Amino acid sequence: MNDRATFTRMDQSTAQDWALIAGEFRPYSQQLPDRILAHLKLLDGDYGGFPIDRYSHCLQTATLALRDGRDEEYVVCALLHDIGDTLGCYNHPDIAAAILKPFVSEDNLWMVQNHGIFQGYNFFHHLGMNRDMRDMFKGHACYARTEEFIALYDNPAFDAKAETLPIGEFEPMLRRVFAQPRNTIYKAVLEEAGDAV
């Protein structure tokens, strides 16, 4: 059994407690890609009425982005854009964005964070909603990028006959993207520990 900190209140913690906690953090954080892959796999077989299951949709979206020559970070964003479906029925883009935030560019983060509203252009009117809701972002630097993500990759990725690469094609990319955070409140601590940020 691992040693544990002894405090019962955070304000009573000591440097020794945090040395123990920090020692556990590195191996735990290195397992993040495994936990992400396991959570993504929860979408396998989850159709929710769609023509293909949510897992296949994520794989197909990433396949389209990869085949179009997008960089690894973009492809990983395409792969994970709907990972929040299991926990965020009403805000799945927020869940995906929260997972990606420490590891991706501001442009890719904004794209994932807002993709649900942009995809809404294709179906909101069938639900009595405003399909032009995305227009509230007109003039934003990432508007065209997000509109293109939907048009080229997210929107057409519901085709049971389309090429859908297996997760093994994307796993190395995901591991590289999640190998090192670049945007975290713990940046100074990681740099001091010798972890390049």
Sequence and secondary structure as in RCSB ss.txt:
>XXXX:A:sequence
MNDRATFTRMDQSTAQDWALIAGEFRPYSQQLPDRILAHLKLLDGDYGGFPIDRYSHCLQTATLALRDGRDEEYV
VCALLHDIGDTLGCYNHPDIAAAILKPFVSEDNLWMVQNHGIFQGYNFFHHLGMNRDMRDMFKGHACYARTEEFI
ALYDNPAFDAKAETLPIGEFEPMLRRVFAQPRNTIYKAVLEEAGDAV
>XXXX:A:secstr
       SSGGG  HHHHHHHHHHHHHHHHTHHHHHHHHHHTTTT  TTSSS HHHHHHHHHHHHHHTT  HHHH
HHHHHTTGGGGT TTTHHHHHHHHHTTTS HHHHHHHHHHHHHHGGGTGGGGTS GGGGGGGTT TTHHHHHHHI
IIIITT   TTS    GGGTHHHHHHHTTS SS TTHHHHHHTT   
